[in-house]
Amino acid sequence: MKKIVPFKKDIELNTAIAGINSISLEHTLDKKDNNIINGDFIVSGTYKITPASTTLDNFEYKLPVNITIDKKYDISEVKIDINDFYYEVINDKVLSINIEVAVDNLIEAKEEIKEEIKEDNNVKEEIKEESKEDREVASIFNPVNDSDNYVVYKIHVVTENDTLESIIEEYGTNKETLQAYNDLTDIKLGDKIIIASGN
């Protein structure tokens, strides 16, 4: 079973944002005891202060996250990945980050409940499998810094001189990996290409 957990954060940068030149997402999410998944999103990149600026300013933000999974699920074999990652600039100063976390391979845990049934003065025992109430995955955000597993998602903004081959060479990836996250049929100036890699 797979659940999607949304995460949204508005980050106010120190200066005006004329345009995001590059942005990347790393995460250290990992499963813990008591059906908790936690870690950090690390969002970093470069941006222009003015449209005519030739210099770029850097930014990096650590966004702590704590996801509590309903006890009805066994998360011992769970797989954690980024389902989607996108952003927008609001009022030239706020970077609004939207991340969807895919929590896959959830196994519904079942418990055995014994029920006594009396029939014709004879007591018979039957074992019934019953699931707990279905509840949505709750997401609560708290700081944690104790995981070393990084998966990096970079967004490359296509510039005038870019080709598919130059992007593949720049990020050390291949066409098949890019196609898993992007539609490569018609790459245009200003398009955003997602590049995924991991440690």
Phi, psi and omega per residue, in radians:
M1 nan 2.516 -3.089
K2 -2.159 2.356 3.068
K3 -2.123 2.489 3.070
I4 -1.879 2.171 -3.141
V5 -1.965 2.036 -3.119
P6 -1.431 2.571 3.085
F7 -2.366 2.264 3.130
K8 -2.328 2.358 3.133
K9 -2.565 2.285 3.050
D10 -1.735 2.151 -3.110
I11 -1.950 2.153 3.092
E12 -1.637 2.019 -3.132
L13 -1.382 2.835 -3.071
N14 -1.234 -0.442 -3.110
T15 -2.276 3.041 3.124
A16 -1.155 2.673 3.137
I17 -1.990 1.897 3.084
A18 -1.486 -0.462 3.124
G19 3.123 2.446 3.071
I20 -1.449 2.165 3.128
N21 -1.538 -0.727 3.085
S22 -2.650 2.640 3.112
I23 -2.610 2.474 3.108
S24 -2.394 2.698 3.141
L25 -2.206 2.221 2.994
E26 -2.077 2.694 3.040
H27 -2.462 2.668 3.117
T28 -2.113 0.480 -3.086
L29 -1.153 2.377 3.127
D30 -2.652 2.715 -3.139
K31 -1.388 2.509 3.120
K32 -2.185 -3.055 3.084
D33 -1.217 2.901 3.082
N34 1.043 0.610 3.080
N35 0.980 0.759 3.127
I36 -2.041 2.392 3.005
I37 -2.036 2.173 3.126
N38 -2.571 2.998 -3.073
G39 2.690 -2.644 -3.112
D40 -2.348 2.624 2.803
F41 -1.680 2.338 3.029
I42 -2.008 1.941 -3.132
V43 -1.838 2.167 -3.124
S44 -2.489 2.845 3.118
G45 2.937 -2.842 3.140
T46 -2.323 2.691 3.141
Y47 -2.646 2.804 3.071
K48 -1.696 2.474 3.096
I49 -1.422 -0.633 3.090
T50 -2.295 2.704 -3.131
P51 -1.026 -0.572 -3.089
A52 -1.529 -0.067 -3.069
S53 -1.138 2.388 3.081
T54 -1.727 -0.200 3.105
T55 -1.773 2.655 -3.112
L56 -2.003 2.459 3.037
D57 -1.709 2.533 3.127
N58 -1.670 2.662 2.984
F59 -2.477 2.618 3.051
E60 -2.666 2.236 -3.130
Y61 -2.326 2.382 3.071
K62 -1.791 2.131 -3.092
L63 -1.995 1.835 -3.116
P64 -1.238 2.549 3.138
V65 -2.505 2.467 3.113
N66 -2.363 2.000 -3.112
I67 -1.916 2.129 3.117
T68 -1.733 2.104 3.140
I69 -1.667 2.389 3.123
D70 -0.919 2.442 -3.099
K71 -1.100 -0.250 3.133
K72 -1.230 -0.202 -3.129
Y73 -1.863 2.472 3.003
D74 -1.633 2.113 -3.084
I75 -1.862 0.283 -3.076
S76 -1.103 -0.514 -3.133
E77 -1.945 0.347 -3.026
V78 -1.187 2.574 3.065
K79 -2.051 2.331 -3.077
I80 -2.018 2.258 -3.131
D81 -2.589 2.949 3.054
I82 -1.624 2.104 3.128
N83 -1.435 -0.666 3.141
D84 -2.739 2.657 -3.135
F85 -2.633 2.083 3.109
Y86 -2.592 2.880 -3.077
Y87 -2.559 2.867 2.976
E88 -2.604 2.672 3.099
V89 -1.719 2.229 -3.101
I90 -1.986 2.206 3.088
N91 0.940 0.575 3.072
D92 1.051 0.214 -3.110
K93 -2.423 -0.444 -3.049
V94 -1.861 2.227 3.064
L95 -1.730 1.919 -3.110
S96 -1.635 2.043 -3.077
I97 -1.801 2.285 3.076
N98 -2.194 2.147 -3.106
I99 -2.269 2.348 3.021
E100 -1.942 2.100 3.126
V101 -1.650 2.223 3.076
A102 -1.677 2.055 3.073
V103 -1.849 1.810 -3.009
D104 -1.909 2.842 3.110
N105 1.191 0.575 3.014
L106 -1.279 2.342 3.136
I107 -1.976 2.203 3.141
E108 -1.302 2.085 -3.140
A109 -1.427 2.426 3.135
K110 -2.093 2.585 3.117
E111 -2.090 2.601 3.128
E112 -1.646 2.263 3.127
I113 -2.107 2.228 3.129
K114 -1.574 2.313 3.095
E115 -2.134 2.325 3.093
E116 -1.593 2.275 3.113
I117 -2.169 2.184 3.122
K118 -1.698 2.252 3.122
E119 -2.528 2.131 -3.120
D120 0.928 0.767 3.134
N121 1.096 0.128 3.065
N122 -1.808 2.361 -3.135
V123 -1.640 2.133 3.100
K124 -2.054 2.503 3.089
E125 -1.899 2.298 3.052
E126 -2.141 2.532 3.095
I127 -1.812 2.186 -3.125
K128 -1.991 2.387 3.021
E129 -1.623 2.233 -3.088
E130 -2.403 2.378 3.119
S131 -1.665 2.636 3.024
K132 -1.215 2.934 -3.141
E133 -1.025 2.522 3.133
D134 -1.384 2.158 3.104
R135 -2.266 2.640 -3.139
E136 -1.258 2.674 3.041
V137 -1.147 2.211 3.140
A138 -1.667 2.489 3.140
S139 -2.141 2.131 -3.129
I140 -2.238 2.386 -3.002
F141 -1.833 2.062 3.116
N142 -2.448 2.673 -3.096
P143 -1.278 2.409 3.059
V144 -2.614 2.475 -3.139
N145 -2.474 0.992 -3.030
D146 -2.350 0.585 3.098
S147 -2.304 2.542 -3.108
D148 -1.978 0.145 -3.111
N149 -1.590 1.933 -3.080
Y150 -1.913 2.323 2.935
V151 -2.074 2.270 -3.032
V152 -1.912 2.262 3.035
Y153 -2.091 1.977 -3.137
K154 -1.866 2.559 3.037
I155 -1.962 2.075 3.122
H156 -1.755 2.161 3.088
V157 -1.563 2.100 -3.054
V158 -1.159 2.208 3.115
T159 -1.839 3.103 -2.999
E160 -1.038 -0.657 -3.047
N161 -1.641 0.048 -3.078
D162 -1.311 2.490 2.942
T163 -2.240 2.901 3.105
L164 -1.022 -0.707 -3.124
E165 -1.152 -0.701 -3.122
S166 -1.191 -0.618 3.105
I167 -1.180 -0.768 3.113
I168 -1.032 -0.766 -3.139
E169 -1.183 -0.725 -3.099
E170 -1.073 -0.661 -3.058
Y171 -1.805 0.044 3.101
G172 1.069 0.707 -3.117
T173 -2.069 -2.838 3.092
N174 -2.473 2.947 -3.050
K175 -1.101 -0.684 -3.105
E176 -1.095 -0.731 3.124
T177 -1.137 -0.734 3.114
L178 -1.114 -0.675 -3.117
Q179 -1.155 -0.423 3.125
A180 -1.165 -0.414 -3.082
Y181 -2.057 -0.186 -2.985
N182 -2.431 2.719 2.965
D183 -1.643 1.938 -3.031
L184 -1.717 0.203 -3.050
T185 -1.212 -0.548 -3.088
D186 -2.583 1.487 -3.122
I187 -1.461 2.214 -3.109
K188 -2.152 2.851 3.083
L189 -0.984 2.259 3.120
G190 1.608 -0.184 3.094
D191 -1.098 2.641 3.108
K192 -1.853 2.143 -3.130
I193 -1.886 2.203 3.106
I194 -1.560 2.220 3.096
I195 -2.056 2.101 -3.116
A196 -1.895 2.383 3.044
S197 -2.658 2.837 -3.123
G198 -2.512 2.817 3.100
N199 -1.680 nan nan
